[in-house]
C-alpha cells in the first residue's frame, strides 16, 4: 500500500454573502498554492440533489499545523465566509490515469 498522507481542508459556509467580494482573491490564492505544488486537488462537493455541499482542498504538507497555517490564509476564512476543518487523508489504494496526445494537444484525466 502507498500509505501517503495528505491534509484535507473542508470548508463549511458561514456567510455566503461575503463570498463574491473575495472570490477572485480566493482563486488567485489557490492558483498560487497550486503553482507552489502545495495543492493536490481542490473543488466544491455537491449533495445528491445537486445542491452545494462543502468545499475541499487537499494540501501537500507534513502536518496538521502546516495545513492549518495554510488554511488560515484562505480569503474565504479571513473574511468569515467559511469555517474549516482539517483532516489527514492517508491514501492506500487507487489509480490515476493521465493521457496526453501531443499531436492535437488534447488530454484526458480519469
Buried (B, 14 or more C-beta within 10 A) or exposed (E): EEEEEBBBBBBEBBEEEBBEEBEEBBEEBBEEBBEEEBBBEBEEEEEEEEEEBBBBBBBBBEEEEBBBEBBEEBBBBBBEBBEBEBEEBEEEEEEEEEEEEEEEEEEEEE
